[in-house]
């Protein structure tokens, strides 16, 4: 009787795993069937995701969506974009309105566990900061007692702001908005003393102010903001596609594979390069995508470093140094598992 119960339980577990696997595979199959990836992005954040003057979406996060499209379809442009506010983004993902969220979203305990989300990795490591007008004469965030602070609702910045002021025995007044462009306009018009968000976001918004040079980002970094793409819980196989898209971008830069030399690198003597580009092994088959999935990513979109420099690097209006987002071999936190 005990043996029968054990066998019955084992059969049930196997069936459950089979059903779960089918459901996970179904997301990738559905994306292939409809012929495009539905990607949730910011409503407009310069350098990360915003429509250009021709209405085409571009940016650091947008290129992650394009990289996933390249891996799945061999075409980086089979993506449809759903612009989402901070309040809308998780509902859109949970409801299945979007397939993946690539929208400067911070990985936290509550979001990972309680909201039923799965962060597939960090594509940008950041921290919250404060921007003020230079003529305010402030050199440190600890001089902001009594300040009015422009902030976006539905973000981690609200709690971080409250924690920072409380721990330093200071008071502040929140001026809350739903969209980033509303905050920028209010701050630029003098409706608040301070603008707070991730430092990358401050760099993006500062570049759009009427007189960017009249504003300064204070030195304090008051939080950890590990940003990255998100899928729903229980989507292991679909999560693998998203996760290894990110890893492919990182590994390609580490191995020196670029959009300019990727064809030549297919003749590399490095076995990991050959596996990455689909010359050897069956990585694409195991992932459920094209055999040359990573080749298509790099050929169409570039590696992580190329994407960074194109959209947010030192030669862009954001002027962001690599910092913590440099490769681990150069003192940064950028690190991906090996392709083997």
C-alpha positions in Angstrom: 0.0 0.0 0.0 2.9 2.3 0.9 4.7 1.5 -2.3 1.5 2.1 -4.3 1.1 5.5 -2.6 4.7 6.4 -3.4 4.3 5.4 -7.1 1.0 7.4 -7.3 2.6 10.5 -5.8 5.6 10.1 -8.2 3.3 9.8 -11.2 1.4 12.9 -10.0 4.6 14.9 -9.6 5.8 13.8 -13.1 2.5 14.8 -14.6 2.6 18.2 -12.8 6.1 18.8 -14.1 5.0 17.9 -17.6 2.0 20.3 -17.5 4.2 23.0 -16.1 6.8 22.5 -18.8 4.1 22.6 -21.5 2.8 25.8 -20.0 6.2 27.4 -20.0 7.0 26.2 -23.5 3.6 27.5 -24.5 4.7 31.1 -23.9 7.6 30.8 -26.4 5.4 28.9 -28.8 2.7 31.7 -28.5 5.3 34.4 -29.2 6.5 32.5 -32.3 2.9 31.9 -33.5 1.9 35.5 -33.2 5.1 36.5 -34.9 6.3 39.2 -32.5 7.4 39.9 -28.9 5.2 42.2 -26.8 7.6 44.2 -24.6 6.7 46.5 -21.8 8.8 49.6 -21.7 9.0 53.1 -20.0 6.6 55.7 -21.3 9.6 57.8 -22.1 13.1 57.9 -20.5 15.9 59.3 -22.7 18.6 56.7 -23.3 16.6 53.8 -22.0 13.3 53.7 -23.8 11.6 56.5 -25.8 10.3 57.0 -29.3 12.6 59.0 -31.6 11.5 61.8 -33.9 10.2 59.2 -36.3 8.2 57.4 -33.7 10.5 54.4 -33.5 11.3 53.1 -30.0 15.0 53.1 -29.1 17.2 52.9 -26.0 19.1 50.7 -23.7 16.1 48.7 -22.5 14.5 48.7 -26.0 17.6 47.0 -27.3 17.1 44.2 -24.8 13.7 43.6 -26.4 15.3 43.7 -29.8 17.9 41.2 -28.7 15.2 38.7 -27.6 13.5 39.2 -30.9 16.7 38.5 -32.7 17.3 35.3 -30.7 13.7 34.0 -31.4 13.1 35.2 -35.0 16.5 36.1 -36.4 15.0 39.6 -36.8 15.5 42.2 -34.1 12.5 44.3 -35.2 9.7 41.8 -34.6 8.8 43.6 -31.4 5.7 45.6 -30.4 6.1 48.0 -27.5 3.7 48.7 -24.7 4.6 52.0 -22.9 3.8 51.6 -19.2 3.9 53.9 -16.1 5.3 52.7 -12.8 1.8 51.9 -11.6 0.8 50.0 -14.7 3.9 47.9 -15.3 3.3 44.9 -13.0 -0.4 44.5 -13.7 0.4 44.5 -17.4 2.9 41.7 -16.9 0.8 39.7 -14.5 -2.2 39.8 -16.8 -0.3 38.6 -19.8 -0.7 41.9 -21.7 3.0 41.8 -22.3 5.5 38.9 -22.6 8.4 40.6 -20.9 9.0 43.8 -19.0 12.1 45.8 -19.8 11.6 49.0 -18.0 14.2 50.2 -15.5 12.6 48.1 -12.7 14.3 47.5 -9.4 14.7 43.9 -8.2 13.4 43.7 -4.6 12.2 41.0 -2.2 8.6 42.0 -2.3 8.4 42.2 -6.1 10.2 38.9 -6.5 8.3 37.0 -3.9 4.9 38.6 -3.2 4.0 40.0 -6.6 4.8 36.7 -8.4 7.5 38.2 -10.7 10.8 36.7 -11.8 13.8 39.0 -12.4 16.1 37.3 -14.9 19.2 39.3 -14.0 20.6 42.8 -13.8 21.1 44.7 -17.0 21.9 48.0 -15.1 23.1 48.4 -11.5 22.1 51.8 -10.1 21.3 53.7 -7.0 19.0 56.5 -6.0 20.2 60.1 -6.0 19.1 63.7 -5.7 19.3 66.5 -8.2 19.0 70.2 -7.3 19.6 73.6 -8.9 23.1 74.9 -8.4 21.9 78.2 -7.2 20.3 76.4 -4.2 23.9 76.2 -2.8 23.4 72.7 -1.6 26.5 70.4 -1.6 25.0 67.4 0.2 21.7 65.6 0.4 22.0 66.0 4.2 21.4 69.7 3.7 17.9 69.2 2.4 15.9 69.4 5.6 12.5 70.9 4.9 12.9 70.6 1.1 10.0 69.8 -1.3 10.9 66.7 -3.4 9.4 65.7 -6.8 8.9 61.9 -6.9 7.3 59.3 -9.1 4.5 57.2 -7.4 4.6 53.5 -7.5 8.4 53.2 -7.3 11.0 52.1 -4.8 12.2 55.7 -4.6 9.3 56.7 -2.3 10.3 54.3 0.5 14.0 55.1 0.0 13.3 58.8 0.3 11.3 58.4 3.5 14.0 56.1 4.9 16.9 58.6 4.1 15.2 61.6 5.6 14.0 59.7 8.7 17.4 58.2 9.4 19.0 61.7 9.2 16.2 63.3 11.3 15.1 65.6 8.5 11.7 66.5 7.1 10.5 66.8 3.5 7.4 67.4 1.5 6.5 65.0 -1.4 5.3 66.4 -4.7 4.0 63.3 -6.4 3.5 62.5 -10.1 2.7 59.4 -12.1 4.9 60.0 -15.2 8.6 61.0 -15.4 7.9 63.8 -17.9 5.4 65.3 -15.5 8.1 65.3 -12.8 10.7 66.8 -15.0 8.3 69.6 -16.1 7.3 70.4 -12.5 10.9 70.4 -11.3 12.0 72.6 -14.2 9.2 75.0 -13.4 10.4 75.3 -9.8 7.5 73.5 -8.2 9.9 71.5 -6.0 13.4 71.9 -4.7 14.7 68.4 -5.4 14.2 65.7 -8.0 14.9 62.2 -6.8 15.1 58.9 -8.7 17.8 56.4 -9.9 20.9 58.3 -10.8 20.7 57.0 -14.4 17.2 58.5 -14.5 18.4 61.8 -13.2 21.1 61.9 -15.9 18.4 61.2 -18.5 16.0 63.9 -17.2 18.8 66.5 -16.6 19.7 66.2 -20.3 16.2 67.4 -21.2 15.9 70.4 -18.8 15.8 73.9 -20.3 19.3 74.6 -18.8 21.0 71.3 -17.9 24.2 73.0 -16.7 22.2 74.8 -14.0 21.5 71.6 -12.2 23.7 69.2 -10.3 23.3 65.6 -9.0 24.4 65.4 -5.4 27.1 62.9 -4.4 25.0 60.7 -2.1 23.8 57.3 -3.4 21.1 56.3 -0.9 20.0 52.9 -2.1 20.8 49.8 -4.2 18.8 49.7 -7.4 19.6 46.5 -9.3 17.5 47.0 -12.5 16.6 44.3 -14.9 14.1 42.6 -17.2 11.1 40.7 -15.7 8.9 37.8 -16.6 6.1 36.1 -14.6 6.7 33.4 -12.0 6.3 29.9 -13.2 7.7 30.6 -16.6 11.1 28.8 -16.3 11.7 28.0 -19.9 10.5 31.4 -21.1 12.6 33.0 -18.3 15.6 31.0 -19.7 15.2 32.7 -23.1 15.1 36.1 -21.5 18.0 35.3 -19.0 20.3 33.9 -21.7 19.6 36.8 -24.0 21.0 39.1 -21.3 23.9 36.7 -20.6 24.7 36.4 -24.3 25.1 40.2 -24.5 27.4 40.2 -21.5 29.5 37.2 -22.5 29.9 38.5 -26.1 31.5 41.7 -24.7 33.7 39.7 -22.4 34.9 37.5 -25.3 35.4 40.4 -27.6 32.6 39.5 -30.0 31.1 42.6 -31.6 28.6 43.4 -34.3 31.5 44.4 -36.5 33.6 41.2 -36.1 30.9 38.5 -35.3 31.2 36.9 -38.7 35.0 36.6 -38.4 34.6 35.3 -34.9 32.8 32.2 -36.2 36.2 31.0 -37.1 37.6 31.7 -33.6 39.9 29.2 -31.9 38.1 29.8 -28.6 35.6 27.0 -28.0 33.3 29.2 -25.9 33.0 31.7 -28.8 32.1 28.8 -31.1 29.4 27.6 -28.7 28.1 31.1 -28.2 27.7 31.7 -31.9 26.2 28.3 -32.6 29.1 26.9 -34.6 29.5 24.1 -32.0 27.1 22.5 -29.6 23.3 22.6 -29.5 22.7 25.6 -27.2 19.9 27.0 -29.4 18.1 23.7 -29.5 18.2 23.4 -25.7 16.9 26.9 -25.3 14.1 26.3 -27.8 15.3 29.0 -30.2 17.5 29.3 -33.3 20.8 27.5 -33.3 22.5 30.8 -34.2 20.5 32.8 -31.6 23.4 34.6 -30.0 25.0 35.3 -33.4 21.7 37.0 -34.4 21.7 39.0 -31.2 25.2 40.4 -31.6 24.9 40.8 -35.4 21.7 42.8 -35.1 22.0 44.6 -31.7 25.7 44.4 -30.7 27.1 43.2 -27.3 26.4 44.8 -23.9 29.1 47.4 -24.2 28.0 48.5 -27.7 24.4 48.9 -26.4 25.6 50.8 -23.4 27.8 53.2 -25.3 25.2 53.8 -28.0 22.5 54.9 -25.6 23.8 56.0 -22.2 27.6 56.1 -22.4 30.0 59.0 -22.0 29.5 60.2 -25.6 25.8 60.5 -25.2 23.8 63.3 -23.6 23.6 61.1 -20.4 27.4 60.9 -20.1 27.3 57.9 -17.9 30.6 56.1 -17.0 30.4 52.3 -16.9 31.2 52.2 -13.2 29.6 49.2 -11.6 28.2 48.2 -15.0 31.7 47.5 -16.3 32.8 43.9 -16.9 34.0 42.0 -13.8 37.4 41.8 -15.5 37.5 45.7 -15.3 36.4 46.2 -11.7 32.6 46.1 -12.4 29.8 43.8 -11.5 28.9 42.6 -15.0 29.3 38.8 -14.8 27.6 36.0 -16.6 27.8 32.2 -16.4 29.9 30.5 -19.1 28.3 29.1 -22.3 29.1 25.4 -21.9 
